[in-house]
Amino acid sequence: MTQEMTIDARGLACPIPVIRVKKALESIPQGRVVVLVDEQVAVENVTRLAAYMRCSHQCAACEGGFRIILGKPGSGREGP
């Protein structure tokens, strides 16, 4: 079953966004995780985690910060 979850990590200092994203990715067998952050450092750290976990990722600026879409491998929806 493909799942999608959203994590609003705006206002949270690193490493908290990274920890939440890692737990979310580990909790789903397949799917996407959408992450909202408001600091460039969080973007860099979350995308680094995505690369380490072999997840696809795409980042775009959005109101109040950045939106990162991570695709867990094997989901059939790896892309954003």
PyRosetta script that sets phi, psi and omega in degrees:
from pyrosetta import init, pose_from_sequence

init()
pose = pose_from_sequence("MTQEMTIDARGLACPIPVIRVKKALESIPQGRVVVLVDEQVAVENVTRLAAYMRCSHQCAACEGGFRIILGKPGSGREGP")
pose.set_psi(1, 125.8)
pose.set_omega(1, 178.8)
pose.set_phi(2, -80.9)
pose.set_psi(2, 132.4)
pose.set_omega(2, -179.7)
pose.set_phi(3, -120.3)
pose.set_psi(3, 156.5)
pose.set_omega(3, 172.9)
pose.set_phi(4, -136.9)
pose.set_psi(4, 131.7)
pose.set_omega(4, 177.0)
pose.set_phi(5, -133.6)
pose.set_psi(5, 155.5)
pose.set_omega(5, 179.7)
pose.set_phi(6, -119.0)
pose.set_psi(6, 134.5)
pose.set_omega(6, 176.6)
pose.set_phi(7, -118.2)
pose.set_psi(7, 119.1)
pose.set_omega(7, 176.4)
pose.set_phi(8, -96.7)
pose.set_psi(8, 99.9)
pose.set_omega(8, -177.8)
pose.set_phi(9, -107.2)
pose.set_psi(9, 18.6)
pose.set_omega(9, 177.7)
pose.set_phi(10, -65.4)
pose.set_psi(10, 136.4)
pose.set_omega(10, 179.5)
pose.set_phi(11, 86.5)
pose.set_psi(11, -2.4)
pose.set_omega(11, -180.0)
pose.set_phi(12, -102.5)
pose.set_psi(12, 133.7)
pose.set_omega(12, -179.8)
pose.set_phi(13, -82.9)
pose.set_psi(13, 149.3)
pose.set_omega(13, 175.5)
pose.set_phi(14, -65.3)
pose.set_psi(14, 142.6)
pose.set_omega(14, 16.6)
pose.set_phi(15, -97.4)
pose.set_psi(15, 11.0)
pose.set_omega(15, -175.4)
pose.set_phi(16, -56.8)
pose.set_psi(16, -47.0)
pose.set_omega(16, 177.7)
pose.set_phi(17, -57.8)
pose.set_psi(17, -40.8)
pose.set_omega(17, -179.3)
pose.set_phi(18, -65.2)
pose.set_psi(18, -42.3)
pose.set_omega(18, 179.5)
pose.set_phi(19, -63.0)
pose.set_psi(19, -43.7)
pose.set_omega(19, 179.8)
pose.set_phi(20, -65.2)
pose.set_psi(20, -40.0)
pose.set_omega(20, 179.1)
pose.set_phi(21, -66.3)
pose.set_psi(21, -44.0)
pose.set_omega(21, 179.5)
pose.set_phi(22, -59.5)
pose.set_psi(22, -45.8)
pose.set_omega(22, 178.9)
pose.set_phi(23, -62.4)
pose.set_psi(23, -40.7)
pose.set_omega(23, 179.6)
pose.set_phi(24, -63.8)
pose.set_psi(24, -46.1)
pose.set_omega(24, 179.8)
pose.set_phi(25, -63.6)
pose.set_psi(25, -36.9)
pose.set_omega(25, 179.1)
pose.set_phi(26, -72.2)
pose.set_psi(26, -22.7)
pose.set_omega(26, -176.1)
pose.set_phi(27, -85.6)
pose.set_psi(27, -12.8)
pose.set_omega(27, -179.1)
pose.set_phi(28, -115.7)
pose.set_psi(28, 139.3)
pose.set_omega(28, 179.2)
pose.set_phi(29, -74.1)
pose.set_psi(29, -28.7)
pose.set_omega(29, 178.9)
pose.set_phi(30, -162.6)
pose.set_psi(30, 158.5)
pose.set_omega(30, 177.7)
pose.set_phi(31, 133.6)
pose.set_psi(31, -159.2)
pose.set_omega(31, -177.1)
pose.set_phi(32, -127.0)
pose.set_psi(32, 150.0)
pose.set_omega(32, 173.7)
pose.set_phi(33, -124.3)
pose.set_psi(33, 123.8)
pose.set_omega(33, 177.0)
pose.set_phi(34, -101.8)
pose.set_psi(34, 127.2)
pose.set_omega(34, -176.0)
pose.set_phi(35, -120.6)
pose.set_psi(35, 130.9)
pose.set_omega(35, 175.2)
pose.set_phi(36, -108.2)
pose.set_psi(36, 123.3)
pose.set_omega(36, 178.5)
pose.set_phi(37, -133.9)
pose.set_psi(37, 163.5)
pose.set_omega(37, -178.2)
pose.set_phi(38, -124.4)
pose.set_psi(38, 11.9)
pose.set_omega(38, 178.8)
pose.set_phi(39, -131.6)
pose.set_psi(39, 142.0)
pose.set_omega(39, 178.9)
pose.set_phi(40, -62.2)
pose.set_psi(40, -35.3)
pose.set_omega(40, 178.8)
pose.set_phi(41, -60.8)
pose.set_psi(41, -40.7)
pose.set_omega(41, 178.5)
pose.set_phi(42, -64.7)
pose.set_psi(42, -39.6)
pose.set_omega(42, 177.3)
pose.set_phi(43, -59.0)
pose.set_psi(43, -48.3)
pose.set_omega(43, -178.5)
pose.set_phi(44, -62.3)
pose.set_psi(44, -42.4)
pose.set_omega(44, -177.9)
pose.set_phi(45, -71.5)
pose.set_psi(45, -39.6)
pose.set_omega(45, 178.9)
pose.set_phi(46, -68.0)
pose.set_psi(46, -42.0)
pose.set_omega(46, 179.0)
pose.set_phi(47, -68.7)
pose.set_psi(47, -31.6)
pose.set_omega(47, 175.0)
pose.set_phi(48, -64.9)
pose.set_psi(48, -42.1)
pose.set_omega(48, 176.2)
pose.set_phi(49, -62.0)
pose.set_psi(49, -42.8)
pose.set_omega(49, 179.6)
pose.set_phi(50, -58.5)
pose.set_psi(50, -45.6)
pose.set_omega(50, 179.4)
pose.set_phi(51, -63.5)
pose.set_psi(51, -41.8)
pose.set_omega(51, 179.4)
pose.set_phi(52, -62.2)
pose.set_psi(52, -39.5)
pose.set_omega(52, -178.6)
pose.set_phi(53, -88.5)
pose.set_psi(53, 7.1)
pose.set_omega(53, 178.3)
pose.set_phi(54, 59.1)
pose.set_psi(54, 40.7)
pose.set_omega(54, 175.9)
pose.set_phi(55, -102.4)
pose.set_psi(55, 144.5)
pose.set_omega(55, 172.8)
pose.set_phi(56, -72.7)
pose.set_psi(56, 156.4)
pose.set_omega(56, 178.4)
pose.set_phi(57, -153.7)
pose.set_psi(57, 147.5)
pose.set_omega(57, 176.8)
pose.set_phi(58, -141.6)
pose.set_psi(58, 136.6)
pose.set_omega(58, -178.2)
pose.set_phi(59, -124.6)
pose.set_psi(59, 140.9)
pose.set_omega(59, 176.5)
pose.set_phi(60, -145.0)
pose.set_psi(60, 149.1)
pose.set_omega(60, 175.0)
pose.set_phi(61, -70.1)
pose.set_psi(61, 143.8)
pose.set_omega(61, 176.7)
pose.set_phi(62, -144.4)
pose.set_psi(62, 174.8)
pose.set_omega(62, -179.6)
pose.set_phi(63, -59.5)
pose.set_psi(63, 123.4)
pose.set_omega(63, 178.4)
pose.set_phi(64, 85.4)
pose.set_psi(64, 6.3)
pose.set_omega(64, 177.9)
pose.set_phi(65, 149.9)
pose.set_psi(65, -125.1)
pose.set_omega(65, -174.3)
pose.set_phi(66, -134.5)
pose.set_psi(66, 150.4)
pose.set_omega(66, 176.6)
pose.set_phi(67, -120.0)
pose.set_psi(67, 121.5)
pose.set_omega(67, 179.6)
pose.set_phi(68, -115.2)
pose.set_psi(68, 128.9)
pose.set_omega(68, 177.9)
pose.set_phi(69, -111.6)
pose.set_psi(69, 122.3)
pose.set_omega(69, -179.8)
pose.set_phi(70, -111.1)
pose.set_psi(70, 135.2)
pose.set_omega(70, 176.6)
pose.set_phi(71, -112.9)
pose.set_psi(71, 123.3)
pose.set_omega(71, 180.0)
pose.set_phi(72, -78.4)
pose.set_psi(72, 131.9)
pose.set_omega(72, -178.5)
pose.set_phi(73, -53.8)
pose.set_psi(73, 142.9)
pose.set_omega(73, 176.9)
pose.set_phi(74, 84.9)
pose.set_psi(74, 1.3)
pose.set_omega(74, -175.8)
pose.set_phi(75, -82.8)
pose.set_psi(75, -19.8)
pose.set_omega(75, -172.9)
pose.set_phi(76, 82.7)
pose.set_psi(76, -7.1)
pose.set_omega(76, 177.9)
pose.set_phi(77, -131.9)
pose.set_psi(77, 42.4)
pose.set_omega(77, -176.7)
pose.set_phi(78, -61.5)
pose.set_psi(78, -35.7)
pose.set_omega(78, -178.2)
pose.set_phi(79, -76.0)
pose.set_psi(79, 158.2)
pose.set_omega(79, 179.7)
pose.set_phi(80, -68.2)
pose.dump_pdb("model.pdb")
